[in-house]
Amino acid sequence: MLKKVTVETALNAEMDEHLGYAKHHPSKSTNSLNGMIYSRHPLVLRPKTKAV
């Protein structure tokens, strides 16, 4: 368990450094989503069809 926590902490720190801001904190850039996605078109899922 300690190994998992250590690895997760290291990966989160690496991601924060890569993005330039910590998780759940505002970005200094206007080009970020921060987990909020707004779309005019809802996602439509369709079943796969077999090629004949």
Beta strands, then each sheet from edge to edge (+ up, - down):
end
